[in-house]
Amino acid sequence: MDAPQFQFFPSRTISLYMAKMFLTRTFAVLGGLVVILMTLDLLGESGKILAPEGNGEAELWFYVSLRVPQLIERFLPFAALLGTLIALSSMNANSEIISMKAAGASAHQILAPLILTSFIVGIGLFIFNERVVTPAYGTLSAWESVDYGPMPEQRAGATNVWVREGNDLINARSVSGRGDATILEGVTVYDRTGGVIEFLVSAERATYTGSGWRLENPQQFDVSAVEQSNLESLVIAEGVTPDQFTLANVEARSLDFFELRRAIADLQAAGRPTTALEAGLWHKISGPLSTLLMPLLGAVAGFGLARSGQLFIRAIIGMALGFTYFVADNFALAMGNIGAYPPLLAAWAPFFLFLLIGEAVLIRTEE
């Protein structure tokens, strides 16, 4: 093998060999994790899923189809770490790493195929999150909001939205559309004049008139008289704008990158805080790219003499570095959600911190 120091990769054959080892072990670990965790999750949720009348095996498989993408999103970076540790440890034990170093390859050249492969995996994970995980999360959230009963007709909008107008409360089972085309389904108005509920007005549908919300075929329940009556078309909540419904329950995980960016712009135009959502927006990029760090953090397991008795200790150190990254990432994101960290810092600080730590450990021990 000819691997001069100025080349970024070792030979093509070795690069493909290492990339194949990394991918097969990463996805083997991921498959095992997903099967085990999905089984445990289904055991805990199956009773709730089967509780509504008419639910059966089809609903269980529907739940699995919505939950598995979320497990893949969460545990693929962790699987990449374990895949790196397994691949490099076995190569070290078989003296393959020593052979490459003896041929003139540096530690960075040995890791280059793994880093490039993990970068491609990270891009694939980002696309997978945008196309599969985000709609699955939104659909599962809507299904959970009705206790696994009949799925709301409008899956794309927000569900179970509450808005306050003075002392009155307005609840919409589902919200769809944007701007003046916003439509409310399953509307209930709690008239709390005087601080107590005096009337309940309900309607299956409400549309925006430009200044208020027109209820279609509303019904009024008089709490004190215990009487229900039908009303003509009624306009309520004058002054309550559509964005108060469409932006009431914005959640970063239920929107893709571009939808979330538009929602943040709408919230900023309405003068509402967006720090937590901005952190979630940037984490949609930094999260999948965390796979890029795993070969670097797990590289400590691939170097050093296997017969020195320290291979197991090195593997533990690599695993500890990876776990510490996940803890730091979750902590920074939590701090960003409460506004303690700026959004960019919350999303990217752990990534660059552990990139530097991984480089420092690699250079200190091997270069």
Contacts in CASP RR format, 6 or more apart in sequence:
PFRMAT RR
TARGET T0000
AUTHOR 0000-0000-0000
METHOD contacts of the structure
MODEL  1
MDAPQFQFFPSRTISLYMAKMFLTRTFAVLGGLVVILMTLDLLGESGKIL
APEGNGEAELWFYVSLRVPQLIERFLPFAALLGTLIALSSMNANSEIISM
KAAGASAHQILAPLILTSFIVGIGLFIFNERVVTPAYGTLSAWESVDYGP
MPEQRAGATNVWVREGNDLINARSVSGRGDATILEGVTVYDRTGGVIEFL
VSAERATYTGSGWRLENPQQFDVSAVEQSNLESLVIAEGVTPDQFTLANV
EARSLDFFELRRAIADLQAAGRPTTALEAGLWHKISGPLSTLLMPLLGAV
AGFGLARSGQLFIRAIIGMALGFTYFVADNFALAMGNIGAYPPLLAAWAP
FFLFLLIGEAVLIRTEE
1 10 0 8 1.000
1 11 0 8 1.000
1 14 0 8 1.000
1 99 0 8 1.000
1 100 0 8 1.000
1 103 0 8 1.000
1 105 0 8 1.000
2 11 0 8 1.000
2 103 0 8 1.000
3 10 0 8 1.000
3 11 0 8 1.000
3 100 0 8 1.000
3 103 0 8 1.000
3 104 0 8 1.000
3 105 0 8 1.000
3 109 0 8 1.000
4 104 0 8 1.000
5 104 0 8 1.000
5 106 0 8 1.000
5 109 0 8 1.000
7 109 0 8 1.000
8 109 0 8 1.000
8 112 0 8 1.000
9 15 0 8 1.000
9 109 0 8 1.000
9 112 0 8 1.000
9 113 0 8 1.000
9 116 0 8 1.000
10 100 0 8 1.000
10 105 0 8 1.000
10 109 0 8 1.000
10 110 0 8 1.000
10 112 0 8 1.000
10 113 0 8 1.000
14 100 0 8 1.000
14 113 0 8 1.000
15 112 0 8 1.000
15 113 0 8 1.000
16 113 0 8 1.000
18 87 0 8 1.000
18 91 0 8 1.000
18 110 0 8 1.000
18 113 0 8 1.000
18 114 0 8 1.000
19 113 0 8 1.000
19 114 0 8 1.000
19 116 0 8 1.000
19 117 0 8 1.000
21 87 0 8 1.000
21 90 0 8 1.000
21 91 0 8 1.000
22 80 0 8 1.000
22 83 0 8 1.000
22 84 0 8 1.000
22 87 0 8 1.000
22 113 0 8 1.000
22 114 0 8 1.000
22 117 0 8 1.000
22 118 0 8 1.000
22 295 0 8 1.000
23 117 0 8 1.000
23 121 0 8 1.000
25 82 0 8 1.000
25 83 0 8 1.000
25 86 0 8 1.000
25 87 0 8 1.000
26 76 0 8 1.000
26 79 0 8 1.000
26 80 0 8 1.000
26 82 0 8 1.000
26 83 0 8 1.000
26 84 0 8 1.000
26 121 0 8 1.000
27 79 0 8 1.000
29 79 0 8 1.000
29 82 0 8 1.000
29 83 0 8 1.000
29 86 0 8 1.000
30 72 0 8 1.000
30 75 0 8 1.000
30 76 0 8 1.000
30 79 0 8 1.000
31 79 0 8 1.000
33 71 0 8 1.000
33 75 0 8 1.000
33 78 0 8 1.000
33 79 0 8 1.000
34 68 0 8 1.000
34 71 0 8 1.000
34 72 0 8 1.000
34 75 0 8 1.000
37 71 0 8 1.000
37 75 0 8 1.000
38 64 0 8 1.000
38 67 0 8 1.000
38 68 0 8 1.000
38 71 0 8 1.000
41 67 0 8 1.000
41 71 0 8 1.000
42 60 0 8 1.000
42 63 0 8 1.000
42 64 0 8 1.000
42 67 0 8 1.000
45 63 0 8 1.000
46 60 0 8 1.000
48 147 0 8 1.000
48 148 0 8 1.000
49 55 0 8 1.000
49 56 0 8 1.000
49 59 0 8 1.000
49 60 0 8 1.000
49 63 0 8 1.000
49 148 0 8 1.000
50 56 0 8 1.000
50 59 0 8 1.000
50 60 0 8 1.000
51 147 0 8 1.000
51 148 0 8 1.000
52 147 0 8 1.000
52 148 0 8 1.000
52 149 0 8 1.000
52 150 0 8 1.000
55 148 0 8 1.000
55 149 0 8 1.000
59 148 0 8 1.000
63 140 0 8 1.000
63 143 0 8 1.000
63 148 0 8 1.000
65 136 0 8 1.000
66 136 0 8 1.000
66 137 0 8 1.000
66 139 0 8 1.000
66 140 0 8 1.000
66 143 0 8 1.000
67 136 0 8 1.000
67 140 0 8 1.000
69 128 0 8 1.000
69 132 0 8 1.000
69 133 0 8 1.000
69 136 0 8 1.000
70 133 0 8 1.000
70 136 0 8 1.000
70 137 0 8 1.000
70 140 0 8 1.000
72 128 0 8 1.000
72 133 0 8 1.000
73 125 0 8 1.000
73 128 0 8 1.000
73 129 0 8 1.000
73 133 0 8 1.000
76 121 0 8 1.000
76 125 0 8 1.000
76 291 0 8 1.000
77 125 0 8 1.000
77 287 0 8 1.000
77 288 0 8 1.000
77 290 0 8 1.000
77 291 0 8 1.000
77 294 0 8 1.000
77 326 0 8 1.000
78 326 0 8 1.000
80 118 0 8 1.000
80 121 0 8 1.000
80 291 0 8 1.000
80 294 0 8 1.000
80 295 0 8 1.000
81 294 0 8 1.000
81 297 0 8 1.000
81 298 0 8 1.000
81 318 0 8 1.000
81 319 0 8 1.000
81 322 0 8 1.000
82 319 0 8 1.000
83 294 0 8 1.000
84 114 0 8 1.000
84 118 0 8 1.000
84 294 0 8 1.000
84 295 0 8 1.000
84 297 0 8 1.000
84 298 0 8 1.000
84 299 0 8 1.000
84 301 0 8 1.000
85 298 0 8 1.000
85 301 0 8 1.000
85 315 0 8 1.000
85 318 0 8 1.000
85 319 0 8 1.000
87 114 0 8 1.000
88 97 0 8 1.000
88 298 0 8 1.000
88 299 0 8 1.000
88 301 0 8 1.000
88 302 0 8 1.000
89 301 0 8 1.000
89 302 0 8 1.000
89 311 0 8 1.000
89 314 0 8 1.000
89 315 0 8 1.000
91 97 0 8 1.000
91 302 0 8 1.000
92 98 0 8 1.000
92 301 0 8 1.000
92 302 0 8 1.000
92 303 0 8 1.000
92 304 0 8 1.000
92 306 0 8 1.000
92 311 0 8 1.000
93 306 0 8 1.000
93 311 0 8 1.000
95 306 0 8 1.000
97 110 0 8 1.000
97 302 0 8 1.000
97 303 0 8 1.000
97 304 0 8 1.000
98 305 0 8 1.000
100 109 0 8 1.000
100 110 0 8 1.000
101 107 0 8 1.000
101 110 0 8 1.000
106 366 0 8 1.000
106 367 0 8 1.000
107 299 0 8 1.000
107 303 0 8 1.000
107 362 0 8 1.000
107 366 0 8 1.000
107 367 0 8 1.000
108 362 0 8 1.000
108 367 0 8 1.000
111 295 0 8 1.000
111 296 0 8 1.000
111 299 0 8 1.000
111 362 0 8 1.000
114 295 0 8 1.000
115 292 0 8 1.000
115 295 0 8 1.000
115 296 0 8 1.000
118 291 0 8 1.000
118 292 0 8 1.000
118 294 0 8 1.000
118 295 0 8 1.000
119 289 0 8 1.000
119 291 0 8 1.000
119 292 0 8 1.000
121 291 0 8 1.000
122 288 0 8 1.000
122 289 0 8 1.000
122 291 0 8 1.000
122 292 0 8 1.000
123 288 0 8 1.000
124 288 0 8 1.000
125 288 0 8 1.000
125 291 0 8 1.000
126 284 0 8 1.000
126 285 0 8 1.000
126 288 0 8 1.000
126 289 0 8 1.000
129 284 0 8 1.000
129 288 0 8 1.000
130 256 0 8 1.000
130 257 0 8 1.000
130 284 0 8 1.000
133 253 0 8 1.000
134 253 0 8 1.000
134 254 0 8 1.000
134 255 0 8 1.000
134 256 0 8 1.000
137 253 0 8 1.000
137 254 0 8 1.000
138 155 0 8 1.000
138 253 0 8 1.000
138 254 0 8 1.000
139 151 0 8 1.000
139 155 0 8 1.000
141 159 0 8 1.000
141 251 0 8 1.000
141 254 0 8 1.000
142 151 0 8 1.000
142 152 0 8 1.000
142 155 0 8 1.000
142 159 0 8 1.000
142 174 0 8 1.000
143 149 0 8 1.000
143 151 0 8 1.000
145 152 0 8 1.000
145 159 0 8 1.000
145 160 0 8 1.000
146 152 0 8 1.000
146 159 0 8 1.000
152 159 0 8 1.000
152 173 0 8 1.000
152 174 0 8 1.000
152 185 0 8 1.000
153 174 0 8 1.000
153 185 0 8 1.000
154 174 0 8 1.000
154 175 0 8 1.000
154 176 0 8 1.000
154 183 0 8 1.000
154 185 0 8 1.000
156 176 0 8 1.000
157 174 0 8 1.000
157 175 0 8 1.000
157 176 0 8 1.000
157 177 0 8 1.000
157 246 0 8 1.000
158 174 0 8 1.000
158 175 0 8 1.000
158 245 0 8 1.000
158 246 0 8 1.000
158 248 0 8 1.000
158 249 0 8 1.000
158 250 0 8 1.000
159 173 0 8 1.000
159 174 0 8 1.000
159 175 0 8 1.000
159 249 0 8 1.000
160 171 0 8 1.000
160 172 0 8 1.000
160 173 0 8 1.000
160 174 0 8 1.000
160 249 0 8 1.000
161 171 0 8 1.000
161 172 0 8 1.000
161 174 0 8 1.000
161 175 0 8 1.000
161 245 0 8 1.000
161 248 0 8 1.000
161 249 0 8 1.000
162 169 0 8 1.000
162 170 0 8 1.000
162 171 0 8 1.000
162 248 0 8 1.000
163 169 0 8 1.000
163 170 0 8 1.000
163 172 0 8 1.000
163 237 0 8 1.000
163 240 0 8 1.000
163 244 0 8 1.000
163 245 0 8 1.000
163 248 0 8 1.000
164 170 0 8 1.000
165 237 0 8 1.000
165 239 0 8 1.000
165 240 0 8 1.000
167 192 0 8 1.000
167 193 0 8 1.000
167 194 0 8 1.000
167 195 0 8 1.000
168 189 0 8 1.000
168 190 0 8 1.000
168 191 0 8 1.000
168 192 0 8 1.000
168 193 0 8 1.000
168 237 0 8 1.000
169 189 0 8 1.000
169 190 0 8 1.000
169 192 0 8 1.000
170 187 0 8 1.000
170 188 0 8 1.000
170 189 0 8 1.000
170 190 0 8 1.000
170 236 0 8 1.000
170 237 0 8 1.000
170 240 0 8 1.000
171 187 0 8 1.000
171 188 0 8 1.000
171 190 0 8 1.000
172 184 0 8 1.000
172 185 0 8 1.000
172 186 0 8 1.000
172 187 0 8 1.000
172 206 0 8 1.000
172 245 0 8 1.000
173 185 0 8 1.000
173 186 0 8 1.000
173 187 0 8 1.000
174 184 0 8 1.000
174 185 0 8 1.000
174 186 0 8 1.000
175 182 0 8 1.000
175 183 0 8 1.000
175 184 0 8 1.000
175 185 0 8 1.000
175 245 0 8 1.000
175 246 0 8 1.000
175 248 0 8 1.000
176 182 0 8 1.000
176 183 0 8 1.000
176 185 0 8 1.000
177 183 0 8 1.000
177 246 0 8 1.000
178 242 0 8 1.000
178 246 0 8 1.000
179 208 0 8 1.000
179 242 0 8 1.000
179 243 0 8 1.000
179 246 0 8 1.000
180 208 0 8 1.000
180 210 0 8 1.000
180 242 0 8 1.000
181 208 0 8 1.000
182 207 0 8 1.000
182 208 0 8 1.000
182 242 0 8 1.000
182 245 0 8 1.000
182 246 0 8 1.000
183 205 0 8 1.000
183 206 0 8 1.000
183 207 0 8 1.000
184 205 0 8 1.000
184 206 0 8 1.000
184 207 0 8 1.000
184 213 0 8 1.000
184 245 0 8 1.000
185 204 0 8 1.000
185 205 0 8 1.000
186 202 0 8 1.000
186 203 0 8 1.000
186 204 0 8 1.000
186 205 0 8 1.000
187 202 0 8 1.000
187 203 0 8 1.000
187 204 0 8 1.000
187 205 0 8 1.000
187 206 0 8 1.000
187 213 0 8 1.000
187 215 0 8 1.000
188 200 0 8 1.000
188 201 0 8 1.000
188 202 0 8 1.000
189 199 0 8 1.000
189 200 0 8 1.000
189 201 0 8 1.000
189 202 0 8 1.000
189 215 0 8 1.000
189 236 0 8 1.000
189 237 0 8 1.000
190 197 0 8 1.000
190 200 0 8 1.000
191 197 0 8 1.000
191 198 0 8 1.000
191 199 0 8 1.000
191 200 0 8 1.000
191 201 0 8 1.000
192 198 0 8 1.000
197 223 0 8 1.000
198 222 0 8 1.000
198 223 0 8 1.000
198 224 0 8 1.000
199 220 0 8 1.000
199 221 0 8 1.000
199 222 0 8 1.000
199 223 0 8 1.000
200 220 0 8 1.000
200 221 0 8 1.000
200 223 0 8 1.000
201 215 0 8 1.000
201 218 0 8 1.000
201 219 0 8 1.000
201 220 0 8 1.000
201 221 0 8 1.000
201 231 0 8 1.000
201 234 0 8 1.000
201 236 0 8 1.000
202 218 0 8 1.000
202 219 0 8 1.000
202 221 0 8 1.000
203 215 0 8 1.000
203 216 0 8 1.000
203 217 0 8 1.000
203 218 0 8 1.000
203 219 0 8 1.000
203 234 0 8 1.000
204 216 0 8 1.000
204 217 0 8 1.000
205 215 0 8 1.000
205 216 0 8 1.000
206 213 0 8 1.000
206 214 0 8 1.000
206 215 0 8 1.000
206 216 0 8 1.000
206 236 0 8 1.000
207 213 0 8 1.000
207 214 0 8 1.000
207 216 0 8 1.000
208 214 0 8 1.000
208 242 0 8 1.000
209 235 0 8 1.000
211 238 0 8 1.000
211 239 0 8 1.000
212 235 0 8 1.000
212 236 0 8 1.000
212 237 0 8 1.000
212 238 0 8 1.000
212 239 0 8 1.000
212 240 0 8 1.000
213 235 0 8 1.000
213 236 0 8 1.000
213 237 0 8 1.000
213 240 0 8 1.000
214 233 0 8 1.000
214 234 0 8 1.000
214 235 0 8 1.000
215 231 0 8 1.000
215 233 0 8 1.000
215 234 0 8 1.000
215 235 0 8 1.000
215 236 0 8 1.000
216 233 0 8 1.000
217 230 0 8 1.000
217 233 0 8 1.000
218 230 0 8 1.000
218 231 0 8 1.000
218 233 0 8 1.000
218 234 0 8 1.000
219 228 0 8 1.000
219 229 0 8 1.000
219 230 0 8 1.000
219 231 0 8 1.000
220 228 0 8 1.000
220 229 0 8 1.000
220 230 0 8 1.000
220 231 0 8 1.000
221 227 0 8 1.000
221 228 0 8 1.000
222 228 0 8 1.000
222 229 0 8 1.000
241 270 0 8 1.000
243 266 0 8 1.000
243 267 0 8 1.000
243 270 0 8 1.000
246 266 0 8 1.000
247 263 0 8 1.000
247 266 0 8 1.000
247 267 0 8 1.000
247 270 0 8 1.000
247 272 0 8 1.000
250 260 0 8 1.000
250 263 0 8 1.000
250 267 0 8 1.000
250 277 0 8 1.000
252 260 0 8 1.000
252 276 0 8 1.000
252 277 0 8 1.000
252 279 0 8 1.000
252 280 0 8 1.000
252 281 0 8 1.000
252 283 0 8 1.000
252 284 0 8 1.000
255 263 0 8 1.000
257 281 0 8 1.000
257 284 0 8 1.000
257 285 0 8 1.000
260 277 0 8 1.000
260 280 0 8 1.000
260 281 0 8 1.000
260 284 0 8 1.000
261 281 0 8 1.000
263 277 0 8 1.000
264 274 0 8 1.000
264 277 0 8 1.000
264 278 0 8 1.000
264 281 0 8 1.000
267 273 0 8 1.000
267 274 0 8 1.000
267 277 0 8 1.000
268 274 0 8 1.000
275 336 0 8 1.000
275 337 0 8 1.000
275 339 0 8 1.000
275 342 0 8 1.000
275 343 0 8 1.000
276 336 0 8 1.000
276 337 0 8 1.000
276 338 0 8 1.000
276 339 0 8 1.000
278 343 0 8 1.000
279 333 0 8 1.000
279 336 0 8 1.000
279 337 0 8 1.000
279 341 0 8 1.000
279 343 0 8 1.000
279 346 0 8 1.000
279 347 0 8 1.000
280 333 0 8 1.000
280 343 0 8 1.000
280 347 0 8 1.000
281 343 0 8 1.000
281 347 0 8 1.000
282 343 0 8 1.000
282 344 0 8 1.000
282 346 0 8 1.000
282 347 0 8 1.000
282 348 0 8 1.000
283 333 0 8 1.000
283 346 0 8 1.000
283 347 0 8 1.000
285 347 0 8 1.000
286 347 0 8 1.000
286 348 0 8 1.000
286 351 0 8 1.000
287 329 0 8 1.000
287 351 0 8 1.000
289 351 0 8 1.000
290 325 0 8 1.000
290 329 0 8 1.000
290 351 0 8 1.000
293 322 0 8 1.000
293 325 0 8 1.000
293 351 0 8 1.000
293 354 0 8 1.000
293 355 0 8 1.000
293 358 0 8 1.000
294 322 0 8 1.000
296 355 0 8 1.000
296 358 0 8 1.000
296 359 0 8 1.000
296 362 0 8 1.000
297 318 0 8 1.000
297 321 0 8 1.000
297 322 0 8 1.000
297 325 0 8 1.000
297 354 0 8 1.000
297 357 0 8 1.000
297 358 0 8 1.000
298 318 0 8 1.000
298 319 0 8 1.000
298 321 0 8 1.000
298 322 0 8 1.000
299 358 0 8 1.000
299 361 0 8 1.000
299 362 0 8 1.000
300 314 0 8 1.000
300 317 0 8 1.000
300 318 0 8 1.000
300 321 0 8 1.000
300 361 0 8 1.000
300 362 0 8 1.000
300 365 0 8 1.000
301 311 0 8 1.000
301 314 0 8 1.000
301 315 0 8 1.000
301 317 0 8 1.000
301 318 0 8 1.000
302 311 0 8 1.000
302 314 0 8 1.000
303 314 0 8 1.000
303 365 0 8 1.000
303 366 0 8 1.000
304 310 0 8 1.000
304 311 0 8 1.000
304 314 0 8 1.000
304 365 0 8 1.000
304 366 0 8 1.000
321 354 0 8 1.000
321 357 0 8 1.000
321 358 0 8 1.000
321 361 0 8 1.000
322 354 0 8 1.000
324 354 0 8 1.000
325 350 0 8 1.000
325 354 0 8 1.000
328 350 0 8 1.000
328 353 0 8 1.000
328 354 0 8 1.000
329 350 0 8 1.000
329 351 0 8 1.000
332 341 0 8 1.000
332 345 0 8 1.000
332 346 0 8 1.000
332 347 0 8 1.000
332 349 0 8 1.000
332 350 0 8 1.000
333 346 0 8 1.000
333 347 0 8 1.000
335 341 0 8 1.000
335 346 0 8 1.000
336 342 0 8 1.000
336 343 0 8 1.000
336 345 0 8 1.000
336 346 0 8 1.000
337 346 0 8 1.000
341 349 0 8 1.000
END
